Amino acid sequence: MSASSSSGRSSVPRRGGSGNGEGLLSRVSSSVSESAIVARGRAAAGEAATVTKKLLRSTGKAAWIAGTTFLVLVVPLIIEMDREQQLNELEMQQSALLGAPTTPTPLYATAAPSK
């Protein structure tokens, strides 16, 4: 037997031509991932992620403040305006049943002409 067959290796050369078992694709990807452009891109992406996180946090705080303010100030106002609307409608219905005019007369229409 030959020495190559006793060691268990075949005499067929590997793809890529290098003897260390590293393929062309892995060599290209490792050289690209170690480039300065990729490092700057990663740094920029990290900074963008940090800025986005801070922006989302502050936006969430602002949304909380706006929502709480709406609930405390605007919702009671809307409820009170609805109650007043219902009261006005009830008064209009009662005055219609009693025979009073349904539209209120303006003050300037009841005043006598000055001649």
MDTraj code that builds the backbone (N, CA, C; nanometers):
import mdtraj as md
import numpy as np

residues = "MET SER ALA SER SER SER SER GLY ARG SER SER VAL PRO ARG ARG GLY GLY SER GLY ASN GLY GLU GLY LEU LEU SER ARG VAL SER SER SER VAL SER GLU SER ALA ILE VAL ALA ARG GLY ARG ALA ALA ALA GLY GLU ALA ALA THR VAL THR LYS LYS LEU LEU ARG SER THR GLY LYS ALA ALA TRP ILE ALA GLY THR THR PHE LEU VAL LEU VAL VAL PRO LEU ILE ILE GLU MET ASP ARG GLU GLN GLN LEU ASN GLU LEU GLU MET GLN GLN SER ALA LEU LEU GLY ALA PRO THR THR PRO THR PRO LEU TYR ALA THR ALA ALA PRO SER LYS".split()
xyz = np.array([
    [0.0817, -0.1178, 0.0000],
    [0.0000, 0.0000, 0.0000],
    [0.0855, 0.1233, 0.0000],
    [0.0236, 0.2320, -0.0526],
    [0.0985, 0.3574, -0.0578],
    [0.0804, 0.4337, 0.0717],
    [0.1600, 0.5354, 0.0888],
    [0.1556, 0.6142, 0.2116],
    [0.0295, 0.6974, 0.2194],
    [-0.0248, 0.7414, 0.1032],
    [-0.1449, 0.8220, 0.1050],
    [-0.2666, 0.7401, 0.1435],
    [-0.2711, 0.6120, 0.1039],
    [-0.3856, 0.5299, 0.1392],
    [-0.3789, 0.4841, 0.2835],
    [-0.2622, 0.4735, 0.3403],
    [-0.2518, 0.4305, 0.4786],
    [-0.2897, 0.5424, 0.5753],
    [-0.2745, 0.6676, 0.5337],
    [-0.3118, 0.7775, 0.6223],
    [-0.4604, 0.8076, 0.6161],
    [-0.5323, 0.7526, 0.5187],
    [-0.6757, 0.7713, 0.5111],
    [-0.7142, 0.8897, 0.4254],
    [-0.6199, 0.9574, 0.3657],
    [-0.6512, 1.0718, 0.2808],
    [-0.6483, 1.0300, 0.1357],
    [-0.7363, 1.0920, 0.0577],
    [-0.7363, 1.0614, -0.0848],
    [-0.6416, 1.1568, -0.1546],
    [-0.6065, 1.1256, -0.2737],
    [-0.5145, 1.2101, -0.3489],
    [-0.5869, 1.3150, -0.4308],
    [-0.7223, 1.3232, -0.4178],
    [-0.8002, 1.4216, -0.4918],
    [-0.7890, 1.5549, -0.4193],
    [-0.7529, 1.6620, -0.4911],
    [-0.7397, 1.7922, -0.4244],
    [-0.8777, 1.8471, -0.3869],
    [-0.8820, 1.9242, -0.2795],
    [-1.0071, 1.9838, -0.2337],
    [-1.0427, 2.1028, -0.3198],
    [-1.1715, 2.1431, -0.3117],
    [-1.2177, 2.2597, -0.3875],
    [-1.1600, 2.3858, -0.3251],
    [-1.1337, 2.4827, -0.4047],
    [-1.0792, 2.6072, -0.3554],
    [-0.9277, 2.6080, -0.3587],
    [-0.8658, 2.4957, -0.3607],
    [-0.7226, 2.4869, -0.3780],
    [-0.6414, 2.5110, -0.2527],
    [-0.6983, 2.5519, -0.1414],
    [-0.6172, 2.5749, -0.0231],
    [-0.6136, 2.4481, 0.0598],
    [-0.5098, 2.4276, 0.1252],
    [-0.4912, 2.3058, 0.2012],
    [-0.5475, 2.3147, 0.3420],
    [-0.5909, 2.4327, 0.3881],
    [-0.6379, 2.4446, 0.5259],
    [-0.7875, 2.4159, 0.5401],
    [-0.8570, 2.3770, 0.4344],
    [-0.9974, 2.3381, 0.4437],
    [-1.0932, 2.4551, 0.4385],
    [-1.0472, 2.5747, 0.4108],
    [-1.1330, 2.6928, 0.4056],
    [-1.1752, 2.7159, 0.2610],
    [-1.3068, 2.7272, 0.2386],
    [-1.3582, 2.7452, 0.1040],
    [-1.3527, 2.8905, 0.0601],
    [-1.3766, 2.9114, -0.0666],
    [-1.3727, 3.0464, -0.1238],
    [-1.4804, 3.1354, -0.0629],
    [-1.5986, 3.0825, -0.0461],
    [-1.7086, 3.1609, 0.0086],
    [-1.6800, 3.2055, 0.1516],
    [-1.6258, 3.1165, 0.2318],
    [-1.5961, 3.1538, 0.3702],
    [-1.4815, 3.2540, 0.3768],
    [-1.3856, 3.2438, 0.2868],
    [-1.2758, 3.3420, 0.2848],
    [-1.3279, 3.4796, 0.2461],
    [-1.4157, 3.4850, 0.1454],
    [-1.4708, 3.6132, 0.1025],
    [-1.5583, 3.6728, 0.2115],
    [-1.6437, 3.5919, 0.2729],
    [-1.7326, 3.6449, 0.3759],
    [-1.6545, 3.6916, 0.4982],
    [-1.5472, 3.6219, 0.5342],
    [-1.4690, 3.6665, 0.6493],
    [-1.3922, 3.7940, 0.6169],
    [-1.3440, 3.8085, 0.4939],
    [-1.2734, 3.9325, 0.4599],
    [-1.3702, 4.0499, 0.4519],
    [-1.4930, 4.0256, 0.4072],
    [-1.5927, 4.1324, 0.4015],
    [-1.6372, 4.1701, 0.5427],
    [-1.6593, 4.0711, 0.6295],
    [-1.7063, 4.1010, 0.7642],
    [-1.6000, 4.1699, 0.8485],
    [-1.4740, 4.1585, 0.8117],
    [-1.3671, 4.2242, 0.8853],
    [-1.3288, 4.3589, 0.8253],
    [-1.3984, 4.4055, 0.7216],
    [-1.3615, 4.5310, 0.6569],
    [-1.4042, 4.6506, 0.7406],
    [-1.3441, 4.7663, 0.7138],
    [-1.3727, 4.8887, 0.7883],
    [-1.5137, 4.9393, 0.7580],
    [-1.5611, 4.9188, 0.6375],
    [-1.6949, 4.9650, 0.6002],
    [-1.8008, 4.8921, 0.6818],
    [-1.7832, 4.7624, 0.6979],
    [-1.8787, 4.6844, 0.7764],
    [-1.8727, 4.7267, 0.9227],
    [-1.7535, 4.7543, 0.9737],
    [-1.7414, 4.7987, 1.1129],
    [-1.8112, 4.9323, 1.1334],
    [-1.7936, 5.0241, 1.0391],
    [-1.8624, 5.1531, 1.0502],
    [-2.0133, 5.1359, 1.0381],
    [-2.0574, 5.0460, 0.9513],
    [-2.1999, 5.0186, 0.9372],
    [-2.2593, 4.9615, 1.0643],
    [-2.1842, 4.8706, 1.1289],
    [-2.2320, 4.8148, 1.2558],
    [-2.2400, 4.9222, 1.3632],
    [-2.1402, 5.0102, 1.3671],
    [-2.1423, 5.1175, 1.4659],
    [-2.2603, 5.2116, 1.4407],
    [-2.2845, 5.2442, 1.3146],
    [-2.3973, 5.3311, 1.2799],
    [-2.5299, 5.2638, 1.3147],
    [-2.5400, 5.1357, 1.2891],
    [-2.6631, 5.0627, 1.3224],
    [-2.6846, 5.0588, 1.4731],
    [-2.5774, 5.0421, 1.5485],
    [-2.5893, 5.0437, 1.6943],
    [-2.6333, 5.1788, 1.7460],
    [-2.5773, 5.2856, 1.6900],
    [-2.6185, 5.4205, 1.7295],
    [-2.7634, 5.4469, 1.6909],
    [-2.8023, 5.4019, 1.5725],
    [-2.9414, 5.4202, 1.5286],
    [-3.0368, 5.3436, 1.6195],
    [-2.9975, 5.2259, 1.6624],
    [-3.0822, 5.1484, 1.7530],
    [-3.0961, 5.2194, 1.8877],
    [-2.9870, 5.2780, 1.9348],
    [-2.9925, 5.3507, 2.0619],
    [-3.0827, 5.4726, 2.0517],
    [-3.0688, 5.5474, 1.9435],
    [-3.1524, 5.6656, 1.9234],
    [-3.2987, 5.6259, 1.9105],
    [-3.3253, 5.5189, 1.8379],
    [-3.4625, 5.4713, 1.8207],
    [-3.5230, 5.4287, 1.9543],
    [-3.4424, 5.3622, 2.0360],
    [-3.4902, 5.3191, 2.1673],
    [-3.5255, 5.4395, 2.2543],
    [-3.4396, 5.5411, 2.2545],
    [-3.4670, 5.6621, 2.3323],
    [-3.5900, 5.7348, 2.2784],
    [-3.6024, 5.7400, 2.1464],
    [-3.7170, 5.8063, 2.0851],
    [-3.8467, 5.7346, 2.1209],
    [-3.8465, 5.6032, 2.1150],
    [-3.9665, 5.5272, 2.1504],
    [-4.0017, 5.5446, 2.2971],
    [-3.8990, 5.5494, 2.3819],
    [-3.9259, 5.5687, 2.5247],
    [-3.9882, 5.7057, 2.5500],
    [-3.9319, 5.8102, 2.4882],
    [-3.9873, 5.9441, 2.5104],
    [-4.1242, 5.9585, 2.4445],
    [-4.1449, 5.8937, 2.3313],
    [-4.2759, 5.8964, 2.2670],
    [-4.3794, 5.8260, 2.3542],
    [-4.3398, 5.7171, 2.4166],
    [-4.4302, 5.6467, 2.5067],
    [-4.4685, 5.7323, 2.6262],
    [-4.3709, 5.8053, 2.6803],
    [-4.4009, 5.8947, 2.7920],
    [-4.4966, 6.0050, 2.7490],
    [-4.4720, 6.0616, 2.6304],
    [-4.5599, 6.1681, 2.5807],
    [-4.7004, 6.1140, 2.5549],
    [-4.7108, 5.9933, 2.5030],
    [-4.8424, 5.9329, 2.4790],
    [-4.9152, 5.9086, 2.6107],
    [-4.8426, 5.8679, 2.7139],
    [-4.9030, 5.8475, 2.8450],
    [-4.9572, 5.9795, 2.8998],
    [-4.8789, 6.0849, 2.8885],
    [-4.9218, 6.2164, 2.9373],
    [-5.0437, 6.2648, 2.8600],
    [-5.0394, 6.2523, 2.7284],
    [-5.1522, 6.2974, 2.6463],
    [-5.2790, 6.2162, 2.6767],
    [-5.2656, 6.0856, 2.6915],
    [-5.3819, 6.0016, 2.7210],
    [-5.4419, 6.0314, 2.8562],
    [-5.3567, 6.0504, 2.9559],
    [-5.4060, 6.0815, 3.0898],
    [-5.4742, 6.2180, 3.0922],
    [-5.4139, 6.3146, 3.0250],
    [-5.4739, 6.4482, 3.0179],
    [-5.6097, 6.4421, 2.9493],
    [-5.6200, 6.3657, 2.8427],
    [-5.7471, 6.3504, 2.7722],
    [-5.8531, 6.2910, 2.8642],
    [-5.8147, 6.1877, 2.9380],
    [-5.9120, 6.1234, 3.0272],
    [-5.9561, 6.2157, 3.1406],
    [-5.8638, 6.2957, 3.1910],
    [-5.8960, 6.3799, 3.3056],
    [-5.9725, 6.5047, 3.2641],
    [-5.9368, 6.5648, 3.1512],
    [-5.9959, 6.6927, 3.1134],
    [-6.1055, 6.6832, 3.0081],
    [-6.0851, 6.6059, 2.9048],
    [-6.1753, 6.6088, 2.7893],
    [-6.2964, 6.5181, 2.8092],
    [-6.2779, 6.4002, 2.8627],
    [-6.3901, 6.3063, 2.8778],
    [-6.4990, 6.3629, 2.9688],
    [-6.4664, 6.4219, 3.0843],
    [-6.5743, 6.4827, 3.1639],
    [-6.6446, 6.5966, 3.0909],
    [-6.5712, 6.6726, 3.0124],
    [-6.6330, 6.7800, 2.9340],
    [-6.7325, 6.7232, 2.8335],
    [-6.6956, 6.6177, 2.7666],
    [-6.7853, 6.5544, 2.6693],
    [-6.9104, 6.5008, 2.7391],
    [-6.8922, 6.4392, 2.8557],
    [-7.0068, 6.3852, 2.9299],
    [-7.1008, 6.4986, 2.9717],
    [-7.0445, 6.6084, 3.0209],
    [-7.1271, 6.7217, 3.0639],
    [-7.2004, 6.7848, 2.9462],
    [-7.1356, 6.7953, 2.8320],
    [-7.2023, 6.8515, 2.7135],
    [-7.3161, 6.7603, 2.6687],
    [-7.2985, 6.6302, 2.6798],
    [-7.4050, 6.5358, 2.6436],
    [-7.5237, 6.5498, 2.7392],
    [-7.4963, 6.5633, 2.8687],
    [-7.6047, 6.5834, 2.9655],
    [-7.6820, 6.7117, 2.9362],
    [-7.6104, 6.8181, 2.9059],
    [-7.6761, 6.9443, 2.8748],
    [-7.7612, 6.9331, 2.7483],
    [-7.7120, 6.8613, 2.6490],
    [-7.7877, 6.8387, 2.5256],
    [-7.9168, 6.7635, 2.5562],
    [-7.9076, 6.6606, 2.6395],
    [-8.0269, 6.5843, 2.6747],
    [-8.1257, 6.6697, 2.7539],
    [-8.0752, 6.7543, 2.8429],
    [-8.1618, 6.8429, 2.9202],
    [-8.2335, 6.9421, 2.8287],
    [-8.1633, 6.9983, 2.7319],
    [-8.2252, 7.0909, 2.6361],
    [-8.3333, 7.0215, 2.5540],
    [-8.3070, 6.8981, 2.5114],
    [-8.4073, 6.8235, 2.4353],
    [-8.5304, 6.7953, 2.5208],
    [-8.5079, 6.7620, 2.6483],
    [-8.6194, 6.7360, 2.7385],
    [-8.7036, 6.8620, 2.7592],
    [-8.6392, 6.9749, 2.7766],
    [-8.7119, 7.1013, 2.7915],
    [-8.7906, 7.1361, 2.6656],
    [-8.7327, 7.1085, 2.5499],
    [-8.8030, 7.1342, 2.4235],
    [-8.9263, 7.0445, 2.4123],
    [-8.9152, 6.9181, 2.4529],
    [-9.0295, 6.8278, 2.4468],
    [-9.1397, 6.8714, 2.5442],
    [-9.0997, 6.9131, 2.6631],
    [-9.1987, 6.9562, 2.7616],
    [-9.2692, 7.0837, 2.7163],
    [-9.1937, 7.1764, 2.6582],
    [-9.2573, 7.2997, 2.6122],
    [-9.3484, 7.2728, 2.4925],
    [-9.3163, 7.1759, 2.4113],
    [-9.4029, 7.1400, 2.2989],
    [-9.5322, 7.0772, 2.3496],
    [-9.5277, 6.9996, 2.4559],
    [-9.6475, 6.9388, 2.5134],
    [-9.7371, 7.0424, 2.5801],
    [-9.6770, 7.1449, 2.6352],
    [-9.7544, 7.2489, 2.7029],
    [-9.8090, 7.3537, 2.6061],
    [-9.7695, 7.3507, 2.4841],
    [-9.8214, 7.4416, 2.3833],
    [-9.7387, 7.5668, 2.3644],
    [-9.6253, 7.5752, 2.4240],
    [-9.5387, 7.6916, 2.4060],
    [-9.4663, 7.6801, 2.2721],
    [-9.4197, 7.7902, 2.2171],
    [-9.3473, 7.7817, 2.0895],
    [-9.2179, 7.7013, 2.1067],
    [-9.1847, 7.6254, 2.0040],
    [-9.0685, 7.5370, 2.0144],
    [-8.9376, 7.6111, 1.9971],
    [-8.9405, 7.7260, 1.9312],
    [-8.8165, 7.8022, 1.9141],
    [-8.8211, 7.9231, 2.0056],
    [-8.7151, 7.9505, 2.0774],
    [-8.7148, 8.0674, 2.1649],
    [-8.7096, 8.1944, 2.0818],
    [-8.7852, 8.2952, 2.1258],
    [-8.7877, 8.4217, 2.0531],
    [-8.6697, 8.5078, 2.0969],
    [-8.6004, 8.5692, 2.0048],
    [-8.4879, 8.6526, 2.0426],
    [-8.5350, 8.7790, 2.1141],
    [-8.4498, 8.8360, 2.1971],
    [-8.4854, 8.9538, 2.2751],
    [-8.5117, 9.0759, 2.1872],
    [-8.4402, 9.0906, 2.0813],
    [-8.4561, 9.2089, 1.9966],
    [-8.5888, 9.2066, 1.9194],
    [-8.6515, 9.0906, 1.9035],
    [-8.7783, 9.0811, 1.8309],
    [-8.8942, 9.1270, 1.9178],
    [-8.8823, 9.1179, 2.0499],
    [-8.9916, 9.1572, 2.1388],
    [-8.9891, 9.3068, 2.1724],
    [-8.8810, 9.3728, 2.1489],
    [-8.8709, 9.5151, 2.1808],
    [-8.9515, 9.5973, 2.0802],
    [-9.0094, 9.7047, 2.1294],
    [-9.0906, 9.7913, 2.0440],
    [-8.9996, 9.8772, 1.9578],
    [-9.0444, 9.9064, 1.8332],
    [-8.9634, 9.9922, 1.7488],
    [-8.9586, 10.1335, 1.8066],
    [-8.8508, 10.1975, 1.7939],
    [-8.8334, 10.3337, 1.8514],
    [-8.8525, 10.4366, 1.7442],
    [-8.9814, 10.4821, 1.7272],
    [-9.0134, 10.5903, 1.6324],
    [-9.0939, 10.6932, 1.6934],
])
top = md.Topology()
chain = top.add_chain()
for i, resn in enumerate(residues, 1):
    res = top.add_residue(resn, chain, resSeq=i)
    for name in ("N", "CA", "C"):
        top.add_atom(name, md.element.get_by_symbol(name[0]), res)
traj = md.Trajectory(xyz[None], top)
